[in-house]
Structures are given as C-alpha cells and as structure tokens.
Amino acid sequence: MTYITQKLSQFITLALIMVSTLLLTSCETPKPPTLVSTPIGASIPIQVANIDFFNDHDPQAVEPYTDHLYYPTLADMLMTWGTNTLIPSDANGNLLMTIAKADLRELDIASNDDLKALFTNEQRKLVIADLEAVFSFTHPDENRTASIVVKSSYQNTIADYTTPAESERIRYFVMTEAIARFDEEFRRQITDVSAPQNWPVAP
C-alpha cells in the first residue's frame, strides 16, 4: 500500500509540475514581431535642371485616418524621399513631383467582421499606409515630355499584447515600408519610360 501511495504521490507531483509549466508558458507575453526594413536605393540622376515638389495630399483628419497625428507625416516622408533620391543633372528641363495621396489608416480588427475573417483574434489593429504621386517631366530638347503615376501600399497588424511603445514602432515601420515600396515602384516605372530613348534618367 505504501509503494502505491508513493507512486501516486510522485505521479500527482509530476502532473502538477507539468501543469504549472504550461500555465507559466501560456502567461508569458509573446515576443514582438521582428521588423526587417527594406533598404532604399541610391540617388537617381534625372536629366532636368530643376525638380519641384508639390504636396496636394489633403489629410482626412478623421477616424480611421491617422497620418495627421504624426510628425513627420507620411507626406513629409515622401517629400524627403524625393529630395534625397531625385537629383537634377542637366542644364534644362523640369520635373514636377505632385503627392496625391499619403494616407495612414488604423482599423479595429475586433469590431470588423471582414477583418476578423482574415486575421487571428490575437490581432487588435490593422495599420495601412497608401501612397500616390504623379511625376511630370519636360525638356525643351525635341519637346520631350513624360509622365508616370506611382502608387504603393503596405500594412501590418498590432496584436493585443503589444505595448504602446512597440505599437508606435510598428506604425512607423508601416510608414517607412510604404516609402520603400514606393521607391521600388518608381525605379521600375522610370526604367520602363527611359528605355526607348534613355530619358529622363541620366546615363
């Protein structure tokens, strides 16, 4: 009887240890997601003498739009991308970059049935950045003109367990990734436009 009692006691103790371990593991806060930024390419020499930038984006300033709450705004970040990336390299010609859209939205997944079907119930918010800009190139040589419309979008979720600081890091990451994808799309389109006559990209 004593042997059976000892074995039963050992079994109960082992079971309690396993249950305790599982409970502790389940209560641990999951690690925040690893965010890997997409690098921006090198500057691009453009065969124009002047590059002008115009922000035509009209912030909504109402939920779920949140870009007006951040400084620099998403539009500011896109303007900075333009001034750092597009370099004039000719004595004549002009490029006008017009920002048409620079929206940052934050949607509540828990109260949106359509979003709940796409994401797990651990995800609380969906952050979306949308960009659009028009590039108009002109040059007096042979009356050359060209125009492209570049769009990009990026989104990520914020989980229930995410701290306020980590949530802000995710929001900023969404903004910078939208810029990086805009950079990729611009380079793709400008290469296609310049292919026939090597313009407006400088050789």
C-alpha positions as CSV (number, residue, x, y, z in Angstrom):
1,M,0.0,0.0,0.0
2,T,2.9,2.3,0.9
3,Y,4.5,1.7,-2.5
4,I,1.3,2.5,-4.4
5,T,0.8,5.6,-2.3
6,Q,4.4,6.8,-3.0
7,K,3.9,6.2,-6.8
8,L,0.6,8.0,-6.8
9,S,2.2,10.9,-4.9
10,Q,5.0,11.1,-7.4
11,F,2.6,11.0,-10.3
12,I,0.5,13.8,-8.8
13,T,3.6,15.9,-8.2
14,L,4.8,15.3,-11.8
15,A,1.4,16.3,-13.1
16,L,1.3,19.4,-11.0
17,I,4.8,20.4,-12.3
18,M,3.7,19.9,-15.9
19,V,0.5,21.9,-15.5
20,S,2.4,24.7,-13.7
21,T,4.9,24.8,-16.6
22,L,2.2,25.0,-19.2
23,L,0.4,27.8,-17.3
24,L,3.6,29.8,-16.9
25,T,4.4,29.4,-20.6
26,S,0.9,30.4,-21.6
27,C,1.1,33.5,-19.4
28,E,4.3,34.7,-20.9
29,T,4.0,37.7,-23.2
30,P,4.8,36.7,-26.8
31,K,7.9,38.3,-28.3
32,P,7.2,41.3,-30.6
33,P,7.5,40.6,-34.3
34,T,10.8,41.0,-36.0
35,L,10.6,44.0,-38.3
36,V,13.1,43.9,-41.2
37,S,13.3,47.2,-43.1
38,T,13.5,47.3,-46.9
39,P,16.6,49.4,-48.0
40,I,16.1,52.4,-50.2
41,G,18.1,52.5,-53.4
42,A,20.8,55.0,-54.3
43,S,20.0,58.5,-55.7
44,I,18.8,58.8,-59.3
45,P,20.2,61.4,-61.6
46,I,17.4,63.0,-63.7
47,Q,18.0,64.8,-67.0
48,V,16.4,68.1,-65.9
49,A,17.7,71.3,-64.4
50,N,15.0,71.8,-61.8
51,I,12.9,69.5,-59.6
52,D,9.8,70.9,-57.9
53,F,7.8,69.2,-55.2
54,F,4.1,69.9,-54.5
55,N,2.1,68.3,-51.8
56,D,-1.5,68.0,-53.0
57,H,-2.5,65.5,-50.3
58,D,-5.5,66.5,-48.2
59,P,-5.4,64.8,-44.8
60,Q,-8.7,63.4,-43.8
61,A,-8.1,64.1,-40.0
62,V,-11.0,61.8,-39.0
63,E,-11.0,58.1,-38.0
64,P,-9.7,55.8,-39.2
65,Y,-7.2,58.2,-40.8
66,T,-4.2,59.0,-38.5
67,D,-1.5,60.5,-40.7
68,H,-2.2,64.0,-39.4
69,L,-1.2,62.8,-35.9
70,Y,2.4,62.1,-36.8
71,Y,5.4,64.4,-37.5
72,P,6.9,64.0,-39.9
73,T,3.7,63.0,-41.7
74,L,3.7,60.3,-44.4
75,A,3.5,63.1,-47.0
76,D,6.6,64.7,-45.4
77,M,8.4,61.4,-45.5
78,L,7.6,61.0,-49.2
79,M,8.8,64.6,-49.9
80,T,12.0,63.8,-48.1
81,W,12.4,60.7,-50.2
82,G,12.0,62.8,-53.4
83,T,14.6,65.5,-52.3
84,N,17.1,62.8,-51.3
85,T,16.6,60.5,-54.3
86,L,15.9,62.6,-57.4
87,I,19.0,64.6,-58.4
88,P,18.9,67.1,-61.3
89,S,21.7,66.6,-63.8
90,D,21.1,68.8,-66.8
91,A,21.1,72.5,-67.7
92,N,17.5,72.4,-69.0
93,G,14.2,70.7,-68.3
94,N,11.9,70.3,-65.3
95,L,10.4,67.6,-63.1
96,L,7.3,68.2,-61.0
97,M,6.5,65.6,-58.3
98,T,3.0,66.0,-57.0
99,I,1.9,64.0,-54.0
100,A,-1.7,63.0,-54.5
101,K,-2.2,60.6,-51.5
102,A,-0.3,59.9,-48.3
103,D,-2.9,58.2,-46.1
104,L,-2.2,56.3,-42.8
105,R,-5.2,54.4,-41.5
106,E,-5.7,52.3,-38.4
107,L,-8.6,49.8,-38.4
108,D,-10.1,48.0,-35.4
109,I,-10.0,44.3,-36.2
110,A,-12.1,43.2,-33.2
111,S,-15.1,45.2,-34.4
112,N,-14.8,44.5,-38.1
113,D,-16.2,41.1,-39.2
114,D,-14.5,41.3,-42.6
115,L,-11.1,41.8,-41.0
116,K,-11.7,39.2,-38.3
117,A,-12.1,36.6,-41.0
118,L,-8.6,37.5,-42.3
119,F,-6.6,37.8,-39.1
120,T,-6.4,35.8,-35.9
121,N,-8.2,37.1,-32.8
122,E,-4.8,37.9,-31.3
123,Q,-4.6,40.9,-33.7
124,R,-6.2,44.1,-32.4
125,K,-5.4,46.8,-35.1
126,L,-4.6,46.9,-38.8
127,V,-2.3,49.8,-39.9
128,I,-2.3,50.6,-43.6
129,A,-0.2,53.2,-45.5
130,D,-1.2,54.3,-49.0
131,L,0.9,56.5,-51.3
132,E,0.4,58.0,-54.7
133,A,2.4,60.6,-56.6
134,V,2.5,62.0,-60.2
135,F,5.8,62.7,-61.9
136,S,5.7,65.1,-64.9
137,F,8.9,65.5,-66.9
138,T,9.5,68.2,-69.5
139,H,12.6,69.2,-71.5
140,P,13.0,71.7,-74.4
141,D,15.2,69.4,-76.4
142,E,12.8,67.9,-79.0
143,N,9.9,69.0,-76.8
144,R,10.3,65.9,-74.7
145,T,7.7,65.1,-72.1
146,A,6.9,62.1,-69.9
147,S,4.6,61.3,-67.0
148,I,4.2,58.5,-64.6
149,V,1.9,57.7,-61.6
150,V,3.5,55.8,-58.8
151,K,1.5,54.1,-56.1
152,S,2.4,51.9,-53.2
153,S,0.8,50.4,-50.1
154,Y,1.9,48.5,-47.0
155,Q,0.1,47.1,-44.0
156,N,0.8,45.3,-40.7
157,T,-1.1,44.3,-37.6
158,I,-0.8,45.2,-34.0
159,A,-1.5,42.4,-31.6
160,D,-3.5,42.6,-28.3
161,Y,-0.3,42.1,-26.2
162,T,1.7,44.8,-27.9
163,T,3.0,47.6,-25.6
164,P,2.3,51.3,-26.6
165,A,6.0,51.8,-27.4
166,E,6.0,48.7,-29.7
167,S,2.7,49.8,-31.3
168,E,4.3,53.1,-32.3
169,R,7.3,51.2,-33.7
170,I,5.0,49.1,-35.9
171,R,3.2,52.2,-37.1
172,Y,6.4,53.9,-38.0
173,F,7.6,50.7,-39.7
174,V,4.4,50.6,-41.8
175,M,5.1,54.2,-42.9
176,T,8.8,53.6,-43.8
177,E,7.9,50.3,-45.7
178,A,5.3,52.1,-47.8
179,I,8.1,54.6,-48.8
180,A,10.5,51.7,-49.6
181,R,7.9,50.1,-51.8
182,F,7.2,53.4,-53.5
183,D,10.9,53.7,-54.2
184,E,10.9,50.2,-55.8
185,E,7.9,51.0,-57.9
186,F,9.3,54.4,-59.1
187,R,12.6,52.7,-60.1
188,R,10.6,50.1,-62.1
189,Q,8.5,52.6,-63.9
190,I,11.2,55.1,-64.6
191,T,13.3,52.4,-66.2
192,D,10.5,51.4,-68.5
193,V,9.9,55.1,-69.5
194,S,13.6,55.8,-70.2
195,A,14.3,52.5,-72.1
196,P,13.4,53.7,-75.6
197,Q,15.5,57.0,-75.6
198,N,17.5,56.9,-72.3
199,W,15.4,59.8,-70.9
200,P,14.6,61.2,-68.4
201,V,17.1,59.1,-66.4
202,A,20.7,60.4,-67.0
203,P,23.2,57.9,-68.4
